[in-house]
Amino acid sequence: MRKVPLGRTGLHVSALCLGTMTFGRQTTAAEAHAQLDRAAEAGIDFIDTAEMYPTNPVMAETVGLSEEIIGEWFASRGGRSGWTVATKIAGAGSKARGGEPITGAAIRRALEASLRRLRCERIELYQFHWPNRGSYHFRQSWTFDPSRQDRAATLAHMVEALETLGALKAEGKIAHFGLSNESAWGMAQWLRLAEAGHGPRPASIQNEYSLLCRLYDTDLAELAVHEDVTLLAFSPLAAGLLSGKYAGDAVPEGSRRAATPDLGGRIAPRVWPAIEAYRAIAAGAGLDPIRMAIAFTLSRPFPVVPIVGATTLAQLEHLLPAADLALSADVQGAIAAAHRAHPMPY
């Protein structure tokens, strides 16, 4: 699998990143290990997890289980050599660490716990799952109100966090730093403060991105191009909606929707015609809709690595060819037209 640069880190990672949020819930440890074996065989060397995983729903008693399963696989395969490992500290209000916000002390505690679970001595990319001040992601953009934020407190928190990350980097426990569910203003401040010498420069931003969710396409895309920040695009299949398995408002047994009926707010009246428009494009071009959706994300004019998650080994096997799929100008044009006809469907 081809490699792509990760921000300005000097690291080059596989064009696809393996997501693991189902490991320990929908995906058993044995199935997860089989997926990891197949991913490695296919050339994937970039894996993303989080202390909060598995999800759907998040439960306090399963916090860290995905990391544990990955750590067990590393141990059974003789170590994690060759893998770029990314994980995250959960933000305020999570089921992890009693819901505490991200602070310098919390970063250190959470990282040490992740290292133990992953059986690693170092994390290549340590990410903040969402900002302390809140986020407009996960359908919160409809009621987003930044006037409630405290700028001074936010900047003081950022400085403290960067200084802690700098210390952890000096100790060899992390290599690089990334953000998730962040905004253009937030990323700009992290970059500014890092360049002022407070700590490591953020290399990446893990936000939702797919044919159905394109909030990233304007301000954040411009920032990413000029500042060499890589988008780690989660849910490139829109939580499975773009696969077509929920067509007709279906709820397949054992699916993500069976556990989360509204798919995190993605089930809305306007989503169904949008899905059909994209599936019609794929059918007309003789393309698999899953592979087309992932290939679209790979084709964007900003640095991007899609995070592909699969409940089963068969699902992972099915999507792998997307890494080498180039969409024609006609398909790209049809996608652009469909996007104009169906903007922000949820």
RODO-2510 file (C-alpha; in nm, 4 decimals, decimal comma):
residues 346
     n   res          X          Y          Z
     1     m     0,0000     0,0000     0,0000
     2     r     0,1317     0,3465    -0,0849
     3     k     0,2568     0,5700     0,1950
     4     v     0,1657     0,9330     0,2631
     5     p     0,3272     1,1941     0,4893
     6     l     0,1744     1,2596     0,8299
     7     g     0,1848     1,6363     0,8751
     8     r     0,5378     1,7643     0,9244
     9     t     0,6384     1,4735     1,1465
    10     g     0,8652     1,3069     0,8940
    11     l     0,6579     0,9910     0,9322
    12     h     0,5030     0,8239     0,6302
    13     v     0,1988     0,6068     0,6968
    14     s    -0,0224     0,3804     0,4899
    15     a    -0,2894     0,5548     0,2813
    16     l    -0,5552     0,3823     0,4940
    17     c    -0,5629     0,3810     0,8742
    18     l    -0,7285     0,0924     1,0580
    19     g    -0,9951     0,2111     1,3010
    20     t    -1,0701     0,0003     1,6076
    21     m    -1,3658     0,1501     1,7907
    22     t    -1,5690    -0,1731     1,7598
    23     f    -1,2929    -0,3922     1,9061
    24     g    -1,4335    -0,5441     2,2227
    25     r    -1,8006    -0,4885     2,1468
    26     q    -1,9239    -0,5695     1,7964
    27     t    -1,5850    -0,7181     1,7113
    28     t    -1,4514    -0,9959     1,9335
    29     a    -1,0843    -1,0151     2,0294
    30     a    -1,0324    -1,3112     1,7939
    31     e    -1,1981    -1,1272     1,5049
    32     a    -1,0013    -0,8107     1,5850
    33     h    -0,6740    -1,0044     1,5772
    34     a    -0,7699    -1,1534     1,2406
    35     q    -0,8376    -0,8024     1,1089
    36     l    -0,5017    -0,6809     1,2353
    37     d    -0,3275    -0,9733     1,0640
    38     r    -0,5042    -0,8982     0,7349
    39     a    -0,4399    -0,5248     0,7603
    40     a    -0,0696    -0,5885     0,8108
    41     e    -0,0661    -0,8278     0,5175
    42     a    -0,2314    -0,5604     0,2991
    43     g     0,0314    -0,3023     0,3926
    44     i    -0,1615    -0,1022     0,6510
    45     d     0,0796     0,0148     0,9194
    46     f    -0,1268     0,2910     1,0832
    47     i    -0,3779     0,2098     1,3587
    48     d    -0,6110     0,4423     1,5480
    49     t    -0,7733     0,3749     1,8833
    50     a    -0,8737     0,5616     2,2008
    51     e    -0,8992     0,5114     2,5737
    52     m    -1,2777     0,5505     2,5386
    53     y    -1,3191     0,2602     2,2933
    54     p    -1,5153     0,0419     2,2298
    55     t    -1,8139     0,2588     2,1457
    56     n    -2,1801     0,2304     2,0527
    57     p    -2,2656     0,2721     2,3238
    58     v    -1,9735     0,3878     2,5389
    59     m    -1,9765     0,2175     2,8783
    60     a    -1,7525     0,2863     3,1779
    61     e    -1,6833    -0,0843     3,2244
    62     t    -1,5474    -0,1254     2,8683
    63     v    -1,3237     0,1823     2,8624
    64     g    -0,9812     0,0817     2,7329
    65     l    -1,0860    -0,2582     2,6011
    66     s    -0,9966    -0,1797     2,2387
    67     e    -0,6462    -0,0770     2,3462
    68     e    -0,6134    -0,3982     2,5488
    69     i    -0,7082    -0,6118     2,2490
    70     i    -0,4511    -0,4342     2,0317
    71     g    -0,1890    -0,4749     2,3045
    72     e    -0,2603    -0,8462     2,3238
    73     w    -0,2142    -0,8735     1,9473
    74     f     0,1169    -0,6870     1,9594
    75     a     0,2373    -0,9201     2,2355
    76     s     0,1263    -1,2329     2,0478
    77     r     0,3032    -1,1186     1,7312
    78     g     0,6316    -1,0339     1,8981
    79     g     0,5821    -0,6594     1,9403
    80     r     0,4552    -0,3589     1,7505
    81     s     0,7570    -0,2897     1,5282
    82     g     0,6598    -0,1169     1,2038
    83     w     0,3248     0,0165     1,3287
    84     t     0,2381     0,3818     1,3743
    85     v     0,0064     0,3832     1,6743
    86     a    -0,2439     0,6628     1,7399
    87     t    -0,4653     0,6840     2,0461
    88     k    -0,6633     0,9537     2,2284
    89     i    -0,7401     1,0974     2,5667
    90     a    -1,1158     1,1487     2,6133
    91     g    -1,2510     1,4964     2,6790
    92     a    -1,4766     1,6302     2,9499
    93     g    -1,7985     1,4406     3,0158
    94     s    -1,6815     1,1036     2,8885
    95     k    -1,7166     0,7693     3,0618
    96     a    -1,3377     0,7597     3,0946
    97     r    -1,1574     0,8912     3,4028
    98     g    -1,4837     0,9941     3,5677
    99     g    -1,5595     1,2482     3,2972
   100     e    -1,2793     1,4857     3,3955
   101     p    -1,1604     1,7464     3,1428
   102     i    -0,8225     1,7367     2,9718
   103     t    -0,5541     1,8849     3,2001
   104     g    -0,1820     1,8395     3,2281
   105     a    -0,2234     1,5850     3,5068
   106     a    -0,5028     1,4030     3,3223
   107     i    -0,2926     1,3782     3,0056
   108     r    -0,0112     1,2103     3,1944
   109     r    -0,2414     0,9644     3,3743
   110     a    -0,4378     0,8768     3,0619
   111     l    -0,1240     0,8282     2,8539
   112     e     0,0358     0,5998     3,1121
   113     a    -0,2812     0,3883     3,1189
   114     s    -0,2923     0,3685     2,7385
   115     l     0,0730     0,2655     2,7238
   116     r     0,0047    -0,0173     2,9693
   117     r    -0,2992    -0,1408     2,7794
   118     l    -0,1254    -0,1183     2,4414
   119     r     0,1919    -0,2759     2,5810
   120     c     0,3902     0,0024     2,4198
   121     e     0,6681     0,2264     2,5430
   122     r     0,5732     0,5103     2,3088
   123     i     0,2700     0,6392     2,1186
   124     e     0,3509     0,7891     1,7777
   125     l     0,0419     1,0120     1,7666
   126     y    -0,1325     1,1173     2,0880
   127     q    -0,4626     1,2959     2,0254
   128     f    -0,7220     1,4933     2,2217
   129     h    -1,0595     1,3310     2,1458
   130     w    -1,2518     1,6600     2,1655
   131     p    -1,1773     2,0069     2,3041
   132     n    -1,2480     2,1082     2,6616
   133     r    -1,4540     2,4002     2,5355
   134     g    -1,6870     2,1705     2,3436
   135     s    -1,7282     2,1052     1,9738
   136     y    -1,9625     2,1689     1,6839
   137     h    -1,9133     1,8157     1,5543
   138     f    -2,1556     1,5231     1,5831
   139     r    -2,4498     1,7330     1,4625
   140     q    -2,3893     2,0004     1,7271
   141     s    -2,3277     2,2544     1,4499
   142     w    -2,7013     2,3222     1,4291
   143     t    -2,6972     2,4902     1,7720
   144     f    -2,3297     2,5869     1,8046
   145     d    -2,2769     2,8995     2,0169
   146     p    -1,9112     3,0032     2,0602
   147     s    -2,0121     3,3113     2,2602
   148     r    -2,0215     3,0902     2,5700
   149     q    -1,6498     3,0092     2,5448
   150     d    -1,3895     3,1695     2,7708
   151     r    -1,0979     3,2659     2,5462
   152     a    -0,8464     3,3290     2,8227
   153     a    -0,9239     2,9989     2,9973
   154     t    -0,9044     2,8121     2,6666
   155     l    -0,5634     2,9558     2,5799
   156     a    -0,4299     2,8894     2,9303
   157     h    -0,5454     2,5280     2,9002
   158     m    -0,3763     2,4946     2,5620
   159     v    -0,0463     2,6224     2,7026
   160     e    -0,0625     2,3820     2,9971
   161     a    -0,1472     2,0900     2,7686
   162     l     0,1334     2,1711     2,5249
   163     e     0,3862     2,1991     2,8048
   164     t     0,2801     1,8586     2,9374
   165     l     0,3005     1,7075     2,5900
   166     g     0,6452     1,8583     2,5470
   167     a     0,7600     1,6931     2,8692
   168     l     0,6142     1,3580     2,7634
   169     k     0,7863     1,3866     2,4272
   170     a     1,1173     1,4576     2,5997
   171     e     1,0607     1,1469     2,8115
   172     g     1,0118     0,9424     2,4936
   173     k     0,6523     0,8493     2,5747
   174     i     0,4957     1,0246     2,2747
   175     a     0,6403     1,1240     1,9405
   176     h     0,3746     1,3571     1,7986
   177     f     0,0478     1,5269     1,8879
   178     g    -0,2881     1,5522     1,7119
   179     l    -0,6388     1,6839     1,7689
   180     s    -0,9868     1,5509     1,7017
   181     n    -1,3291     1,7098     1,6584
   182     e    -1,1522     2,0446     1,6471
   183     s    -1,2346     2,3686     1,4635
   184     a    -1,0297     2,5954     1,2387
   185     w    -0,9941     2,8555     1,5160
   186     g    -0,8919     2,5906     1,7658
   187     m    -0,6319     2,4366     1,5368
   188     a    -0,4945     2,7813     1,4519
   189     q    -0,4444     2,8550     1,8218
   190     w    -0,2720     2,5226     1,8886
   191     l    -0,0398     2,5908     1,5950
   192     r     0,0309     2,9468     1,7078
   193     l     0,1096     2,8473     2,0642
   194     a     0,3273     2,5571     1,9526
   195     e     0,5233     2,7862     1,7236
   196     a     0,5657     3,0256     2,0164
   197     g     0,7564     2,7479     2,1918
   198     h     0,4994     2,6077     2,4330
   199     g     0,5132     2,2497     2,3058
   200     p     0,4850     2,0165     2,0053
   201     r     0,3160     2,1266     1,6850
   202     p    -0,0084     1,9423     1,6040
   203     a     0,0410     1,7078     1,3111
   204     s    -0,3149     1,6028     1,2418
   205     i    -0,6822     1,6605     1,3020
   206     q    -0,9239     1,3676     1,3273
   207     n    -1,2642     1,4937     1,2161
   208     e    -1,5615     1,3300     1,0484
   209     y    -1,5495     1,3413     0,6700
   210     s    -1,7461     1,1582     0,4019
   211     l    -1,9668     1,2158     0,0987
   212     l    -2,2426     1,3019     0,3481
   213     c    -2,0393     1,5117     0,5935
   214     r    -1,8215     1,7788     0,4349
   215     l    -1,7847     2,0484     0,6999
   216     y    -1,4075     2,0244     0,6509
   217     d    -1,4102     2,1435     0,2902
   218     t    -1,3626     2,5187     0,3496
   219     d    -1,1699     2,6833     0,6346
   220     l    -1,0147     2,3680     0,7736
   221     a    -0,9130     2,2508     0,4268
   222     e    -0,7338     2,5801     0,3635
   223     l    -0,5599     2,5634     0,6995
   224     a    -0,4559     2,2028     0,6379
   225     v    -0,2990     2,2804     0,3005
   226     h    -0,0971     2,5792     0,4194
   227     e     0,0003     2,4338     0,7575
   228     d     0,0599     2,0706     0,6521
   229     v    -0,1988     1,9301     0,8910
   230     t    -0,3256     1,5868     0,7887
   231     l    -0,6955     1,5075     0,8181
   232     l    -0,7581     1,1658     0,9685
   233     a    -1,1055     1,1252     0,8261
   234     f    -1,3285     0,9173     1,0495
   235     s    -1,6563     0,7631     0,9326
   236     p    -1,5732     0,7848     0,5589
   237     l    -1,8724     0,5525     0,5062
   238     a    -2,0973     0,7716     0,7258
   239     a    -2,1301     0,5020     0,9930
   240     g    -2,2273     0,2494     0,7262
   241     l    -2,4965     0,4581     0,5582
   242     l    -2,3021     0,4769     0,2320
   243     s    -2,2762     0,0976     0,2193
   244     g    -2,6498     0,0759     0,1569
   245     k    -2,7107    -0,1722     0,4371
   246     y    -2,9628     0,0620     0,5998
   247     a    -3,1548     0,1250     0,2774
   248     g    -3,5278     0,1325     0,3308
   249     d    -3,4668     0,2418     0,6915
   250     a    -3,3502    -0,1126     0,7743
   251     v    -3,1836    -0,2022     1,1049
   252     p    -2,9789    -0,5199     1,0451
   253     e    -2,9226    -0,7386     1,3483
   254     g    -2,5807    -0,6819     1,5044
   255     s    -2,5235    -0,3598     1,3101
   256     r    -2,4136    -0,0295     1,4572
   257     r    -2,7651     0,1038     1,4116
   258     a    -2,9064    -0,1788     1,6208
   259     a    -2,7141    -0,0321     1,9160
   260     t    -2,7452     0,3352     1,8145
   261     p    -3,0780     0,3782     1,6309
   262     d    -3,0139     0,7313     1,5001
   263     l    -2,6456     0,6647     1,4222
   264     g    -2,5382     0,9651     1,6229
   265     g    -2,7887     1,1969     1,4581
   266     r    -2,7131     1,0820     1,1044
   267     i    -3,0604     0,9356     1,0462
   268     a    -3,2632     1,2253     0,9093
   269     p    -3,5245     1,2600     0,6340
   270     r    -3,2843     1,4164     0,3835
   271     v    -3,0168     1,1515     0,4223
   272     w    -3,1966     0,8823     0,2224
   273     p    -3,2174     1,0699    -0,1122
   274     a    -2,8546     1,1768    -0,0709
   275     i    -2,7452     0,8166    -0,0207
   276     e    -2,9429     0,7052    -0,3237
   277     a    -2,7813     0,9780    -0,5363
   278     y    -2,4321     0,8544    -0,4511
   279     r    -2,5238     0,4905    -0,4927
   280     a    -2,6688     0,5721    -0,8365
   281     i    -2,3384     0,7343    -0,9348
   282     a    -2,1495     0,4219    -0,8280
   283     a    -2,3910     0,1936    -1,0131
   284     g    -2,3717     0,4021    -1,3290
   285     a    -1,9924     0,3865    -1,3262
   286     g    -1,9766     0,0171    -1,2394
   287     l    -1,8179     0,0937    -0,9020
   288     d    -1,8702    -0,0558    -0,5608
   289     p    -2,0299     0,2221    -0,3486
   290     i    -1,8140     0,1478    -0,0453
   291     r    -1,4926     0,1670    -0,2436
   292     m    -1,6110     0,4770    -0,4273
   293     a    -1,6833     0,6561    -0,0997
   294     i    -1,3384     0,5797     0,0412
   295     a    -1,1663     0,6638    -0,2886
   296     f    -1,3479     0,9990    -0,2894
   297     t    -1,2017     1,0821     0,0509
   298     l    -0,8552     0,9835    -0,0705
   299     s    -0,8932     1,2143    -0,3724
   300     r    -0,9476     1,5388    -0,1810
   301     p    -0,7191     1,8398    -0,2427
   302     f    -0,5840     1,8460     0,1132
   303     p    -0,3726     1,5998     0,3147
   304     v    -0,5993     1,3142     0,4234
   305     v    -0,5903     0,9567     0,5499
   306     p    -0,9289     0,7811     0,5832
   307     i    -0,9805     0,5763     0,8975
   308     v    -1,1518     0,2567     0,7871
   309     g    -1,3227     0,0453     1,0499
   310     a    -1,4864    -0,2912     1,0006
   311     t    -1,6959    -0,5066     1,2270
   312     t    -1,5885    -0,8227     1,0457
   313     l    -1,2893    -0,9478     0,8527
   314     a    -1,5075    -0,9817     0,5424
   315     q    -1,5962    -0,6120     0,5599
   316     l    -1,2297    -0,5177     0,5874
   317     e    -1,1409    -0,7416     0,2945
   318     h    -1,4123    -0,5778     0,0845
   319     l    -1,2936    -0,2205     0,1348
   320     l    -0,9168    -0,2713     0,0948
   321     p    -0,9128    -0,2231    -0,2872
   322     a    -1,0334     0,1356    -0,2361
   323     a    -0,6747     0,2344    -0,1549
   324     d    -0,5823     0,1930    -0,5228
   325     l    -0,9038     0,3188    -0,6822
   326     a    -0,8825     0,6403    -0,8861
   327     l    -1,2151     0,8045    -0,9679
   328     s    -1,2683     0,9354    -1,3187
   329     a    -1,3393     1,3001    -1,3962
   330     d    -1,6962     1,2033    -1,4855
   331     v    -1,7511     1,0376    -1,1470
   332     q    -1,5942     1,3311    -0,9659
   333     g    -1,8227     1,5667    -1,1575
   334     a    -2,1303     1,3620    -1,0734
   335     i    -2,0304     1,3597    -0,7056
   336     a    -1,9896     1,7380    -0,7122
   337     a    -2,3367     1,7774    -0,8612
   338     a    -2,4888     1,5430    -0,6039
   339     h    -2,3225     1,7374    -0,3242
   340     r    -2,4793     2,0613    -0,4467
   341     a    -2,8179     1,8905    -0,4632
   342     h    -2,7858     1,7299    -0,1191
   343     p    -2,5708     1,9533     0,1057
   344     m    -2,5538     1,8718     0,4771
   345     p    -2,8126     1,5926     0,4677
   346     y    -2,7872     1,5459     0,8460
***
